[in-house]
Amino acid sequence: MTNFKTQVLVIGAGHAGIEAALASARMGVDTVVFTTNLDAVGNMPCNPSIGGSAKGHLVFEIDALGGEMGYAADRVTLQSRTLNLGKGAAVHSKRTQADRDAYKKYMKKTLESEPRLRLIQGQIVDIKTECGNGESRVSGVVTHLGEVWEAEKVIIATGTFLESEIFVGDKVYSAGPDGMMPANGLSDSLRRLGIPLQRFKTGTPARVHRRSIDFSRLEEQTGEENAVPFSVRSEGEYINDKAVSCHIVYTNLETHKIILDNLDRSAMYSGNIVGTGPRYCPSIETKLVRFADKERHQLFVEPCGIDTDEMYIQGFSTSMPTDVQYDMLRSLEGFENAEIMRYAYAIEYDSAEPTSMLPTLEFKAVRGLYGAGQFNGTSGYEEAAAQGLVAGINAALAVLGKEAMILPRSSSYIGTLIDDLVTKGTKEPYRMMTSRSEYRLILRQDNADLRLTDIGYRVGLIGEERYAAFLEKREKIDREIRRIEKTTIAPSPEVNALLESYNSTKISTGVKLGELIRRPELSYEALAPIDKERPELPRGVKITAEISVKYDGYIKRQLAEVERSSRLEEKLLPADIDYTEIAGLRLEAAEKLNEIKPANLGQASRISGVNPADISVLLIRLFHK
């Protein structure tokens, strides 16, 4: 039998697999990515959008590290909006409506064009390992056609395909998303290797033909003009950010009656589904049960692309049978003649228990084997891409004999995401939210490049030209912050007239420009007419400079918190320690610590079941000798 070889082999070409494969190949490592269907590379089986609350932060961070998702999203944007503008800068999040087919084509071509990357259609059914020095190590994979591929590192990014089953009412059949083939066989291989798996569930709404919707009866939702792109590579380029409108419709009492009268026919409530669904993206029937007092729920009607008439009904995910789906849809205003093009369904699949992984996303039980994306128990394209990028970087660094990249919580939402997964685990599909980070004021989407581009450059994903441009931008931001804090605005009729127009207190003595910007009712742009020395600067420089000045006191307090927590992160814990032998440590804490094997005291302090008293015991027993 012919044997094939590669250094890094990626299983799956969804959002996680794409970033993993591109990162590995661009770092100079020979890489192969397998997918069950070449026509589904980068598929969006659910919502055709990129970004959103907290998810937009992840996309900016992926770009800052040298990933591809942000640039691809910019290329296929149908509409762009910034969410949470009524709140503080920490939670401002970009979201774009994407052309689903164009995104797939772009990503497939990108993978095909990467010199050190091979893209192959095929299914992996077995992971091969070898033993040495008392540990199990990955050695390759076997395809469904019997081919054996030797590989130094393997990254599993199978999404929702592992032993996947589709549920529509009482109909259950083996399939992956969008009617594709499931990935059967690999789960058994993983169990034999000691990889713990769990069963999760997600779902998607019906797609409706555009011509069957009366848009005149819906609320129109337009995009914003002059949108900030996800990627610094897109700056200065035209982005089609106001070409297509989305619309809003609401469920009503009739809709609710139809759903509740047929609740026993939903796969979610008939007992057929055993997997745990996403708490923050529930089916419409779950919403009605959970929020029984609400008279209506908001739904978003979104286009799937320019060259298709499919419309996606966000918020209307269901596992009802097809006849009930028609009744539900046709009860909505403007949908009385709705034509379903693709039926809604729930999908159940195997995923890994993420506490079985290290912060590098390498499995503890099998060295050289990594997990990424929904296979790790997350939901969402952005969470998947972020993990894929980290897994791909770390697999390539390991091949190259270099130190692993571990992003602390204080560095990024990516670091928060991975730390939550490997430290706390998840019993439901994990979704990134701004509230999950205790450092969200310093983890804004506008400063993602300041936080992470140095790391992207160090690992080899940011080129010299882009890095030089980044250094120049950083210097401009620092220079403008210094200028703002030093510039004095003298009182004058012009100055006080402007302040009065914003209902801001007039000044009688000279005031620093920074102090005026820190007033809630004023902004950098509002003060432009009286800021006579203001230089011409790129938009990104102005945004970050203003936020840095306006929230200066809060940012300094949060940085002090980071400094305090970093002292625990610096105290490394031995990997081979048996915590049950440490006197004074509670049994529950010892068992949890032995299960997770935290890398440092900071990670130990975040494990569920480990309390501050346990951390004090570890400090005394391990570090005060």
Backbone hydrogen bonds, N-H to C=O, Kabsch-Sander energy under -0.5 kcal/mol:
donor,donor_aa,acceptor,acceptor_aa,energy
4,F,148,V,-2.4
6,T,150,E,-1.6
7,Q,30,D,-1.0
8,V,30,D,-2.1
9,L,153,K,-2.5
10,V,32,V,-3.2
11,I,155,I,-3.1
12,G,10,V,-0.8
12,G,34,F,-3.3
14,G,157,A,-0.5
18,I,14,G,-2.5
19,E,15,H,-1.4
20,A,16,A,-2.4
21,A,17,G,-2.6
22,L,18,I,-2.6
23,A,19,E,-2.3
24,S,20,A,-2.2
25,A,21,A,-2.5
26,R,22,L,-2.7
27,M,23,A,-1.1
27,M,24,S,-0.5
28,G,25,A,-1.8
29,V,24,S,-1.8
31,T,116,R,-2.5
32,V,8,V,-2.3
33,V,118,R,-2.8
34,F,10,V,-2.9
35,T,120,I,-2.1
40,A,37,N,-1.9
41,V,38,L,-0.9
42,G,13,A,-2.3
43,N,40,A,-1.8
49,S,47,N,-2.1
50,I,96,T,-2.2
52,G,94,K,-2.4
55,K,53,S,-1.4
56,G,52,G,-3.3
58,L,54,A,-1.6
59,V,55,K,-1.8
60,F,56,G,-2.1
61,E,57,H,-2.2
62,I,58,L,-2.7
63,D,59,V,-2.1
64,A,60,F,-2.2
65,L,61,E,-1.7
66,G,62,I,-0.6
66,G,63,D,-1.1
67,G,62,I,-3.2
72,A,68,E,-2.3
73,A,69,M,-2.7
74,D,70,G,-2.1
75,R,71,Y,-1.6
76,V,72,A,-1.0
76,V,73,A,-0.6
77,T,74,D,-0.8
78,L,97,Q,-3.5
79,Q,97,Q,-1.2
80,S,241,D,-1.5
81,R,95,R,-2.5
83,L,81,R,-0.6
83,L,93,S,-3.6
85,L,82,T,-0.5
87,K,84,N,-2.0
91,V,88,G,-1.6
92,H,89,A,-0.9
93,S,83,L,-1.6
95,R,81,R,-2.8
96,T,50,I,-3.0
97,Q,79,Q,-2.9
98,A,48,P,-2.4
98,A,96,T,-0.5
99,D,76,V,-2.0
100,R,98,A,-0.9
100,R,304,C,-2.6
103,Y,99,D,-2.4
104,K,100,R,-1.8
105,K,101,D,-2.3
106,Y,102,A,-2.5
107,M,103,Y,-2.5
108,K,104,K,-2.6
109,K,105,K,-2.3
110,T,106,Y,-2.1
111,L,107,M,-2.3
112,E,108,K,-2.5
113,S,109,K,-1.7
114,E,110,T,-0.6
114,E,111,L,-1.0
117,L,114,E,-1.7
118,R,31,T,-2.0
120,I,33,V,-2.6
120,I,118,R,-0.5
122,G,35,T,-2.5
122,G,120,I,-0.6
125,V,123,Q,-0.5
125,V,142,V,-2.5
126,D,142,V,-1.3
128,K,140,G,-2.9
130,E,137,R,-2.8
132,G,135,E,-2.1
135,E,132,G,-1.4
137,R,130,E,-2.8
138,V,367,R,-2.7
139,S,128,K,-3.2
140,G,128,K,-1.5
141,V,149,W,-2.5
142,V,126,D,-2.1
143,T,147,E,-2.5
144,H,123,Q,-2.3
146,G,143,T,-1.8
148,V,2,T,-0.8
149,W,141,V,-2.6
149,W,147,E,-0.5
150,E,4,F,-3.8
150,E,148,V,-0.6
151,A,139,S,-1.9
152,E,6,T,-0.7
152,E,7,Q,-0.6
153,K,7,Q,-2.2
154,V,368,G,-2.6
155,I,9,L,-2.7
156,I,154,V,-0.5
156,I,370,Y,-3.1
157,A,11,I,-2.5
157,A,155,I,-0.7
161,F,158,T,-1.9
163,E,183,A,-2.3
164,S,161,F,-1.6
165,E,348,E,-2.1
166,I,173,Y,-3.2
167,F,346,A,-2.8
168,V,171,K,-2.4
169,G,319,S,-3.0
171,K,168,V,-2.2
172,V,170,D,-0.5
173,Y,166,I,-1.8
175,A,164,S,-1.0
175,A,173,Y,-0.6
176,G,180,M,-3.9
179,G,176,G,-1.0
180,M,177,P,-1.9
183,A,161,F,-2.9
184,N,182,P,-0.9
189,S,185,G,-1.4
190,L,186,L,-2.3
191,R,187,S,-2.4
192,R,188,D,-2.0
193,L,189,S,-1.1
194,G,191,R,-1.6
195,I,190,L,-2.5
198,Q,351,S,-3.4
200,F,198,Q,-0.6
200,F,349,Y,-2.5
201,K,276,T,-2.5
202,T,347,I,-2.4
204,T,345,Y,-2.2
207,R,342,R,-2.4
208,V,311,M,-2.3
209,H,339,E,-2.7
210,R,309,D,-2.2
212,S,209,H,-1.4
213,I,210,R,-1.8
214,D,334,G,-2.7
215,F,213,I,-1.1
217,R,214,D,-1.6
218,L,215,F,-1.8
219,E,248,I,-2.2
221,Q,246,C,-3.4
224,E,80,S,-3.0
234,S,231,S,-1.4
235,E,232,V,-0.9
237,E,234,S,-2.5
241,D,239,I,-2.5
243,A,78,L,-0.9
244,V,78,L,-1.5
246,C,221,Q,-2.7
247,H,301,V,-2.0
248,I,219,E,-2.5
249,V,299,L,-2.2
251,T,297,H,-2.3
256,H,252,N,-2.4
257,K,253,L,-2.2
258,I,254,E,-2.4
259,I,255,T,-2.1
260,L,256,H,-2.8
261,D,257,K,-2.6
262,N,258,I,-0.9
262,N,259,I,-0.6
263,L,260,L,-1.0
265,R,262,N,-2.1
266,S,262,N,-0.5
266,S,263,L,-1.2
267,A,319,S,-1.4
269,Y,266,S,-1.0
270,S,266,S,-1.1
271,G,267,A,-0.5
273,I,267,A,-1.3
276,T,199,R,-1.6
281,C,278,P,-0.7
284,I,317,S,-3.3
287,K,283,S,-2.1
288,L,284,I,-2.0
289,V,285,E,-1.7
290,R,286,T,-2.9
291,F,287,K,-3.1
292,A,289,V,-0.6
294,K,291,F,-1.6
299,L,249,V,-3.1
300,F,314,Q,-1.9
301,V,247,H,-3.3
302,E,300,F,-0.7
302,E,312,Y,-3.0
304,C,310,E,-2.0
308,T,305,G,-0.6
311,M,208,V,-1.9
312,Y,302,E,-3.7
313,I,206,A,-1.0
314,Q,300,F,-2.4
314,Q,312,Y,-1.0
316,F,313,I,-1.6
318,T,204,T,-0.9
325,Q,321,P,-2.0
326,Y,322,T,-1.9
327,D,323,D,-1.8
328,M,324,V,-3.0
329,L,325,Q,-2.5
330,R,326,Y,-2.7
331,S,327,D,-0.7
331,S,328,M,-0.9
332,L,329,L,-1.8
333,E,250,Y,-0.5
335,F,332,L,-2.0
337,N,212,S,-0.5
338,A,335,F,-2.1
340,I,338,A,-0.6
341,M,207,R,-3.5
342,R,207,R,-1.4
345,Y,204,T,-1.4
346,A,167,F,-2.2
347,I,202,T,-3.3
348,E,165,E,-2.4
349,Y,200,F,-2.4
350,D,162,L,-2.2
351,S,198,Q,-2.7
352,A,375,F,-3.8
353,E,196,P,-2.4
356,S,353,E,-2.0
357,M,354,P,-1.8
358,L,362,E,-3.0
361,L,358,L,-2.6
363,F,369,L,-3.5
364,K,356,S,-2.5
367,R,136,S,-2.5
369,L,366,V,-1.5
370,Y,154,V,-3.1
370,Y,368,G,-0.5
371,G,361,L,-2.1
372,A,156,I,-2.0
375,F,372,A,-0.8
376,N,373,G,-2.4
377,G,374,Q,-1.7
378,T,373,G,-0.8
379,S,430,Y,-2.8
384,A,380,G,-1.5
385,A,381,Y,-2.7
386,A,382,E,-2.3
387,Q,383,E,-1.9
388,G,384,A,-2.6
389,L,385,A,-2.4
390,V,386,A,-1.9
391,A,387,Q,-3.0
392,G,388,G,-2.8
393,I,389,L,-2.4
394,N,390,V,-2.5
395,A,391,A,-2.6
396,A,392,G,-2.2
397,L,393,I,-2.8
398,A,394,N,-2.1
399,V,395,A,-2.0
400,L,396,A,-2.3
401,G,398,A,-1.0
402,K,397,L,-3.1
406,I,404,A,-0.6
411,S,408,P,-1.7
412,S,408,P,-0.7
412,S,409,R,-0.6
416,T,412,S,-1.5
417,L,413,Y,-3.0
418,I,414,I,-2.4
419,D,415,G,-2.3
420,D,416,T,-2.7
421,L,417,L,-2.0
422,V,418,I,-2.7
423,T,419,D,-1.9
424,K,419,D,-0.5
424,K,420,D,-2.0
425,G,420,D,-1.2
425,G,421,L,-0.8
430,Y,377,G,-2.7
436,R,433,M,-1.7
437,S,434,T,-1.5
440,R,437,S,-0.7
442,I,439,Y,-1.4
443,L,439,Y,-0.8
447,N,444,R,-0.5
448,A,445,Q,-0.9
451,R,447,N,-1.7
452,L,448,A,-2.0
453,T,449,D,-2.1
456,G,452,L,-2.3
457,Y,453,T,-2.5
458,R,454,D,-2.1
459,V,455,I,-2.2
460,G,456,G,-0.8
461,L,456,G,-2.6
462,I,456,G,-1.1
463,G,461,L,-0.5
467,Y,463,G,-2.4
468,A,464,E,-2.4
469,A,465,E,-1.9
470,F,466,R,-2.0
471,L,467,Y,-2.5
472,E,468,A,-1.9
473,K,469,A,-2.3
474,R,470,F,-2.7
475,E,471,L,-2.0
476,K,472,E,-2.1
477,I,473,K,-2.3
478,D,474,R,-2.3
479,R,475,E,-2.5
480,E,476,K,-2.4
481,I,477,I,-2.4
482,R,478,D,-2.2
483,R,479,R,-2.2
484,I,480,E,-2.6
485,E,481,I,-2.2
486,K,482,R,-1.5
487,T,483,R,-2.3
489,I,511,V,-3.3
490,A,488,T,-0.6
496,N,492,S,-2.7
497,A,493,P,-2.1
498,L,494,E,-1.9
499,L,495,V,-2.4
500,E,496,N,-2.5
501,S,497,A,-1.7
502,Y,498,L,-0.8
502,Y,499,L,-1.0
503,N,500,E,-1.8
504,S,499,L,-2.8
511,V,489,I,-2.2
513,L,487,T,-2.9
514,G,484,I,-1.3
515,E,512,K,-0.6
516,L,512,K,-1.5
517,I,513,L,-2.4
518,R,514,G,-1.7
519,R,516,L,-1.4
522,L,519,R,-1.7
527,L,523,S,-1.7
528,A,525,E,-1.3
530,I,527,L,-1.2
531,D,527,L,-0.8
531,D,528,A,-0.9
532,K,530,I,-1.2
534,R,531,D,-1.4
537,L,535,P,-0.5
542,K,538,P,-1.9
543,I,539,R,-2.5
544,T,540,G,-2.0
545,A,541,V,-2.3
546,E,542,K,-2.4
547,I,543,I,-2.3
548,S,544,T,-2.3
549,V,545,A,-1.8
550,K,546,E,-3.2
551,Y,547,I,-2.3
552,D,549,V,-1.4
555,I,551,Y,-2.9
556,K,552,D,-2.3
557,R,553,G,-1.8
558,Q,554,Y,-2.2
559,L,555,I,-2.5
560,A,556,K,-1.8
561,E,557,R,-1.6
562,V,558,Q,-2.1
563,E,559,L,-2.1
564,R,560,A,-2.0
565,S,561,E,-2.6
566,S,562,V,-2.2
567,R,563,E,-0.7
567,R,564,R,-0.8
568,L,564,R,-0.6
568,L,565,S,-0.8
569,E,565,S,-1.6
570,E,566,S,-1.7
571,K,568,L,-1.1
572,L,570,E,-1.2
573,L,599,A,-2.3
577,I,574,P,-0.8
579,Y,577,I,-0.7
581,E,578,D,-1.7
582,I,579,Y,-1.5
583,A,581,E,-0.7
585,L,582,I,-1.6
590,A,586,R,-2.6
591,E,587,L,-2.6
592,K,588,E,-2.3
593,L,589,A,-2.7
594,N,590,A,-2.3
595,E,591,E,-1.8
596,I,592,K,-2.5
597,K,593,L,-2.6
601,L,568,L,-0.9
601,L,571,K,-2.2
602,G,568,L,-1.0
604,A,600,N,-2.0
605,S,601,L,-2.0
606,R,602,G,-0.6
606,R,603,Q,-1.1
607,I,604,A,-1.4
610,V,607,I,-2.1
611,N,609,G,-0.5
614,D,611,N,-0.7
615,I,611,N,-1.7
616,S,612,P,-2.1
617,V,613,A,-1.9
618,L,614,D,-2.2
619,L,615,I,-2.6
620,I,616,S,-2.4
621,R,617,V,-3.0
622,L,618,L,-2.6
623,F,618,L,-0.5
623,F,619,L,-1.6
624,H,619,L,-0.8
624,H,620,I,-0.7
625,K,623,F,-0.7
